[in-house]
Amino acid sequence: MSISVPGEQVADLAEVFKALGDEVRIRIIAYLMVRALCVCELVPLLGISQSAVSQHLRRLKDAGWVHGERRGQWVYYSLNASMKETFACVLARMPDMSLDIRRLDQGDMPLECKL
């Protein structure tokens, strides 16, 4: 006996998981578990271009994983609270990236903030 699940719900869930199908996006999620970050902070952490970071964030945002909050001229991204609750078991498997964030906060990594 199978359980009937609306096709749209299945498709939405597939998109949520597809967004995690990339190593960079998993690393972004892991970093955002430590604290909210802007694109210019993610650039040195990930070692990719600002435009590539933005594309990955857009994919995560479209899937509902992250949201952006404007602080002055910058947008800081953080994990959606509902995703933290719903996917707690998945997020519990993410690596601890707090050491990298600490290095960033101490100025050991150059920021790529451009006006």
Buried (B, 14 or more C-beta within 10 A) or exposed (E): EEEEEEEEEEEEEEEBEEBBEEEBBBBBBBBBBBBBBBBBBBBBBBEBEBEBBBBBBEBBBEBBBBBBEEEEEBBBBBBBEEBEEEBEEBBEEBEEBEEBBEEBEEEEBEEBEEE
